[in-house]
Amino acid sequence: MLKDEASLSRSKMKKINLLNVVNSVVDDFNNDLINLKKKLKIYVSISNLNGLKPNVFGVENRLEQILANILDNAVSFSPEEGKINVTCKVKQSKVQLSIEDEGPGFNENNIDQIFNRFYSNRPEKFGEHSGLGLNIVKNIIELHGGTIKASNRDLAKKGARIDIFFPLYSQ
C-alpha cells in the first residue's frame, strides 16, 4: 500500500476530465455485467456543471482505481435487478462524484470506520476480504487533494451513498 502511495506521489499528475474516466470505467463494468448475464445496470448522470468541465488534477489510472473499487462494492451489495447511479457535478469549486446503490446500506454506528485499514463488515457469504479497499481509496483521494464521505440514502430509498470531492482544476 505504501508503495502505491509513494508511486502516486512520484507519478506525473495532469489535468483530467473526470467525466471521461467515469464513462470509461462504467462502460467496462456494464459490459462485464452483460457478459455475466446480470440484470444490474450502472447509470451515469451529469448535473450542475454550469458550463464547466469536471477537470481534476490527478493520475488517471488512480482515479480509475478509486471508481472501480467503489463500483465493485456497490455491485456486490446490489440486488440482482438493481441499479447503481453515478453522478458527476461541479459544486463550489469542487468536482463531486456520487455513487448510490440499492443494497442494504451501512449498518455501522460510525460509518467512517469503513475507511479504516482491515475493517470489513461483509456477511460470510461474501468470502474473504482484506478490509483494505476503501482505506486505499481514501488514501488515493486524499493524495489528490480530495475527500470522501459515506452515508445511507434516505429512508425512502434503501442503499448506500459515497460522495467524493476533488478540487476543480480550472487551468
Long-range contacts (C-beta under 8 A, 24 or more apart in sequence): 1-132, 1-135, 1-136, 1-139, 4-136, 4-140, 5-139, 5-140, 5-143, 8-59, 8-62, 8-140, 8-143, 9-143, 11-59, 11-62, 12-59, 13-57, 13-58, 13-59, 13-144, 14-57, 14-58, 14-59, 14-60, 15-55, 15-56, 15-57, 15-169, 15-171, 16-55, 16-56, 16-57, 16-58, 16-60, 16-63, 16-169, 17-53, 17-54, 17-55, 18-54, 18-55, 18-56, 18-63, 18-88, 18-95, 18-97, 18-166, 19-46, 19-53, 19-54, 19-88, 21-60, 21-63, 21-64, 21-67, 22-67, 22-86, 22-88, 22-97, 24-64, 25-64, 25-67, 25-68, 25-71, 26-67, 26-71, 26-86, 28-68, 29-68, 29-71, 29-75, 33-75, 38-80, 39-80, 39-81, 40-75, 40-78, 40-79, 40-80, 40-81, 40-82, 40-83, 40-84, 41-83, 41-84, 42-71, 42-74, 42-75, 42-83, 42-84, 42-85, 42-86, 43-83, 43-84, 43-85, 43-86, 44-86, 44-87, 44-88, 45-85, 45-86, 45-87, 45-88, 46-87, 46-88, 46-89, 47-87, 47-88, 47-89, 48-89, 48-90, 48-91, 49-89, 49-90, 50-90, 52-90, 52-168, 52-170, 54-88, 54-89, 54-90, 54-95, 54-168, 55-95, 55-168, 55-169, 55-170, 56-95, 56-144, 56-146, 56-166, 56-167, 56-168, 56-169, 57-144, 57-145, 57-167, 57-169, 58-144, 58-166, 59-144, 62-140, 62-143, 62-144, 63-144, 65-136, 65-137, 65-140, 66-137, 66-140, 66-141, 66-164, 67-97, 67-99, 69-133, 69-134, 69-136, 69-137, 70-99, 70-134, 70-137, 70-162, 71-99, 72-133, 73-133, 73-134, 74-99, 74-101, 74-103, 74-160, 74-162, 75-101, 76-122, 76-126, 77-101, 77-103, 77-104, 77-160, 78-102, 78-103, 78-159, 79-103, 90-168, 91-165, 93-167, 93-168, 94-165, 94-166, 94-167, 94-168, 95-165, 95-166, 95-167, 95-168, 96-163, 96-164, 96-165, 97-163, 97-164, 97-165, 97-166, 98-161, 98-162, 98-163, 98-164, 99-161, 99-162, 99-164, 100-153, 100-157, 100-159, 100-160, 100-161, 100-162, 101-159, 101-160, 102-157, 102-158, 102-159, 103-158, 103-159, 103-160, 104-158, 104-159, 104-160, 105-152, 105-153, 105-158, 105-159, 105-160, 106-150, 106-151, 106-152, 106-160, 111-150, 111-151, 111-152, 112-150, 114-150, 115-148, 115-150, 141-166
